[in-house]
Amino acid sequence: MIDRKPSRREVIENCISRGLLLAGVPMASSSLFSLWAQTENQAHKPTPTEVLGPFFKKGAPNASLLRAAGDPGFPLHVSGKVTNTRGEIVHGAQIDIWQTNHQGFYDLQGFRYRTRLVLESASEYAIETVLPGHYDDRPAQHIHYMISAPGHKPLITQLYFATDPFFEGDPDKNYRKRSIVSHRDLVRPVMLFEQPGAAHATVDFGICLEKA
Amino acid sequence: MQPWISASVWKRPDMRAVLMLVFPTLAIAQTVAGDRVIASDSPIEAVSFSADGRSIAAACQDHQVRFWNARTGEFQRAVAFNKEDVRPSISDRADLLVTTGPDGAIVMRDLETGRTIRRFSGPARAPREIAFSPDRKLIAGAGLARIDGSENTVTVWDASGTKLRALQAGLGGVSALAFSPDGATLVAAGFDTNLRAWRARDGELLRLIEDPPLAMFALAFSPDGNYLATAGADRNVYLWDTKTWNMVRKLTGQPEMISAMAFSPDSRILLTGGFSEFTLRNPVQVVFWELASGKILRSEQSSHRVESAAFSPDGTQAATASDRTVSIWAVAAAAKP
């Protein structure tokens, strides 16, 4: 039993096994096309959206290293691929990323912990940063994203961390706490690594855009 | 002020708050000649002077609009509004209150009679920002964009509650709204950091200003209509010429982000109030600026985020609201150039 949307191959195989494509009778071609188109467009779920927040700043530099040498805070590596709901890689995406420092403060004077990544042909991004801090108004650690790409709808979202004490060890149960997080899928697992002399955290946060 | 409380102690907002709790009569005590501090039982979201300047009205979180005598600080009356309604906004003459209901409905209440005079459907999500045109013929509302990004709009209604148009604002929603004094122009500041000016009559976009690097949280037109002042996260006040929409002056010196702003009736003085990311812990500043020179005329402390600011119609008094306090400032005595 398939409890997810079937892939294109599965749809075609299913049709063949039922004789639909060969006989072409029991299912009208328009229905078949519509099923195929639906499968094509929704093969992958788009990344849930989130609020923009008041502290977006224009003009951030294109830099993947947000953590300066000697910065306090827990080192964090975030990476992911930008694709669309058809599973295709997205070319020419631009990603604004901004977050607080480890103490929960946004840099409003400069561009610390802010970047505008311009992805050329490769649709993968990676940043080196620190785990953001907590602050009173939104006491869940988060990183803001705003993504645009030719031919796709712009996306505003946020990344949260399953290890955040805010979720009390159970993001499934607690992600709705205080109505901060819009969707469970935005709370991502955090891999912790112990390297000689330093520990760091890694998070995979792939972005899935909808076609315009 | 009681003679046994030293001025230095009284000037500290935290000490003043403690003293006011212990000695309620101090709520109407004076700091400098003409200044007055009025204590409210509930945190305040908006203030406005009455048309005759005799009363100061404050919309409070306990769903009451309280009126005090602006000169003596004596309590006059309270007008209750629906307990489910949020985001109260008082018109500039303190005669109308607009709130939003839990279903997003916009509710207008006459503050003279206390009666609801109109209730009409708002956008799907309750508007966060409301602006009246000076002639009261238009009401504009906008708020945080929906999570799905489908409501990055400013809605304009006529006085009867008929929706006239939806104007396309930027991604992320609207942080502040204002009509020009002649009612001809509507300006919205967006969380995308841009400013948009529309012709109110037909909704034509007059200018998209993309210069500000950070979002503006407060907008105010000078009463003579010559300038639009915007201020927000980057602590500066920007003055825009409303004929060319070019930035003509930047006022610097507010030590924290700016959340509230008001012009004096003669357009010569601008009042700004701040907030910080430590809002509940650190005092912020209330600043009076001389527009012509860009100089700070007076700077005072406020113990909490400044939620709202207003000038009296004759320009001799100004008011700021933060937490449970309305501060009345004697403009003629201390800030007039």
Interface residues (C-beta under 8 A of the other chain):
Chain A: P48 T49 E50 V51 L52 G53 P54 F55 F56 K57 K58 G59 G104 F105 Y106 L108 Q109 Y135 D136 M146 K153 P154 I156 S182
Chain B: L144 A145 I147 D148 G149 L171 G172 G173 S175 F191 D192 T193 E210 P212 P213 L214 A215 F217 A233 D234 R235 M257 E277 T279 L280
